[in-house]
Amino acid sequence: MRRKTSITLLSVGHACVDVYQGSVASLVPFFVAERSYTYAVASGIVLAASLLSSVAQPLFGVLTDRRAMPWLLPAGTLLGGVGVALSGVSGSYPLTLVFLAVSGVGVAAYHPESARVARIAGRGSHRAMGWFSTGGTVGFASAPLLVTAVVATGGLRWTPMLVLPALVGATLCLPVVRALQRKEAQESGTTGPAGSDDIASFVKLSLAVVFRSIAFVGLSTFVSLYARRRLGGGTATGTAALTVLYVGGAIGSVLGGSLAGRWDRVTVARRSYLLAAAAVAGVVWLPGPAVYLFVALTSAALYVPFSLQVTLGQDYLPSRVGTANGITLGLTVSIGGLAGPVIGALADATSLQTALAPLVLMPLLSRLAFRNLPEPAAPHFRAAPQPEADDRTAPTAPTAESTRTTPATRTTPTSSRRPPRRPGLR
């Protein structure tokens, strides 16, 4: 299967599974309306799904380091979809928690192995990983629209309809999984050689991801309400700000891979975090409609390093790629999300503008974590050697016969020609 086709299928599949990460929060208003859940009870649903998913991802990463499990892509996608689909069927709160926890486990199972497969399918290309990450961003952003379209029409009893993206995603990733399994069975797959792990650099990278997550989660949680208060508009004003945030993130994911092809990943991340700090300051303190521009700049600047940080983690832990994926894609994001209640409490005690002001420091702290990070050597993805007509055509040491040249070979540079064959060898 061609590389572009594989990455396209994986990107769309990533969008299908990340729909379920965004669906849980999108279902909360409907649980409150139909089942009279309090906000505290409803927030427990989100916490159960997100925390379990984020903590489980490193565990699945460890498992995939021991043994390749590409079948987790369709299985995790289906599990994520089935859990959300069943969440509205039962009126029992414990069962709802169980179903959404199951969905979280499916999402957790998908991500570490899918990032490994995307790395192989893209042959280590930063641009390919950028497109793969963009798929997840698009899926997460589309979740509110999908959930609203389904549940607002038929109520929570229509949640089984939400399994459709999972069916599509699982179907699309099957050809990639089968192709990868065939290559591995024939020992003709492409892999990057394992090297020594750089634990110290990986820890610094993880801290940068945490600070980035605090900035993005904090902004995405409150930007809708903040835009409405700053601009004096209604619901449409806040929705527009949230839409701009998600669109900017998708653009940033694509730009990250492209920029890394021109400069190295560490340099791109450093510059992006400086831009993000300035953009967050614009969101917090500049008045008027300019807030939309700075929301877009903030999300783009925060998402430019996103896929690059995934590949950096893989290169810092080349012998434990699954663990690196699980931490950079799961655990650190969850830790960053824990800052949301702190920002909310500060906003209640002071003002929303005051509560969002510390977010300006988060990209600067990420930039500080990147200050002394090395740029790892690009992983070498080699194709399996092709059979030669005769192994003796590539001797390990020159011989008297092999060093003799004909007049034709004296006038033609050997760098642009195949090595001359000895007479009689076909």
HELIX and SHEET records of a PDB file:
HELIX    1   1 ARG A    3  ARG A   35  1                                  33    
HELIX    2   2 TYR A   39  ARG A   66  1                                  28    
HELIX    3   3 LEU A   72  SER A   87  1                                  16    
HELIX    4   4 TYR A   93  ALA A  121  1                                  29    
HELIX    5   5 HIS A  126  GLY A  154  1                                  29    
HELIX    6   6 LEU A  156  VAL A  163  5                                   8    
HELIX    7   7 LEU A  164  ALA A  185  1                                  22    
HELIX    8   8 ILE A  199  LEU A  231  1                                  33    
HELIX    9   9 THR A  235  ARG A  262  1                                  28    
HELIX   10  10 ARG A  265  TRP A  285  1                                  21    
HELIX   11  11 ALA A  290  TYR A  316  1                                  27    
HELIX   12  12 VAL A  321  GLY A  326  1                                   6    
HELIX   13  13 ILE A  327  LEU A  331  3                                   5    
HELIX   14  14 THR A  332  GLY A  337  1                                   6    
HELIX   15  15 ALA A  339  ALA A  349  1                                  11    
HELIX   16  16 LEU A  352  LEU A  356  1                                   5    
HELIX   17  17 ALA A  357  VAL A  360  5                                   4    
HELIX   18  18 LEU A  361  ALA A  369  1                                   9    
HELIX   19  19 ASP A  391  THR A  393  5                                   3    
HELIX   20  20 PRO A  407  THR A  411  1                                   5    
HELIX   21  21 THR A  414  SER A  416  5                                   3    
END                                                                             
